Amino acid sequence: MRPHRRVGHPVGWTHIAQSRTAYAERVPDRRLLAVHAHPDDEAVGTGSTLAHYVDAGVGVTVVTCTAGELGEVLVEDLAHLAADRTDRLGEHRQGELADALAILGVSDHRYLGGVGRYRDSGMAGTPANGDPRSFAQADLLAAADDLVVVIREVRPQVMVTYDPRGGYGHPDHIQANRVAHYAAALAAVPSHRPDLGPAWTVSKIYWSALPRSYVEQGMRALVDAGGTRLFGVDRVEDLPFIVEDDAVTTVIDAGDQAERKLAALRAHRTQVSDDGPFFALAELLGPHVLGREFYRLAGGVAVADPGHPLQWETDLFAGIGEPAGAPSGGHP
Ligand SMILES: [Zn+2]
């Protein structure tokens, strides 16, 4: 293998570049960066989207901000891993995440700042929120710079993360939103930390979204099938992560990827139970329902699909020209 062109760059940049040599050898024209808080979020929120774009030849990079050390362990024989016992859940979940990413076809994955840099902050309102090691307590600039390195290396046209409420309010999801937006802004400023690589502007930023009509459909199916509650509530209004349909800008309808999403969810064995809502919905409505993932455009210009009944976008890269600002034959 030829020596990497970026070995001259300072710390952080260099070790990442070296580990990504194969990726850098042949840079795809279109590149997608997903910024997630914990192992399993990539599958839950974006599994079908990631697999869809991998199959389309897009360069897909997933950044996970914590190792999910404080997740609840749903598997009894692994209960000893929990944070209040041996505190080894993070290590275990790294393996689950690696399996899930392999199923989705994602070969470029990084932990923000390196594995173990930021710890899971726990659910909102728990004492772990104040842990100085936690992602929620991280210095915003330092955490953003850990992502600036990735943005300037990968040079994604599209970035996907959470809304400012963190979807359902988890402090790590809120922090992921903050860090992702701050990093995208800083990465575009040439005078900001030139040691972290040449400036890059992300063209479109999306937030994962669950539209009301979609959740209502799922809720109705579960209730009709015998009164199962969705995520522990009876009314859609009680779900904190619902967004109104007219706030949604984009849908990725990748029914052909639904089985991979289910398999990736299953790989997160300690977190996702086999009889959970995803599997119930796939059973009741057909697995294709899980292939549909929704987004709100939070930065950039939406280019609606004229064929879509609600005039939503059906491609995260819609409007991104061939390939505006993309490299012409490798990195500088
Ligand atoms: Zn999460």
Residues whose N, C-alpha, C, O or C-beta is under 5 A from the ligand:
A	BS01	ZN	A37 H38 D41
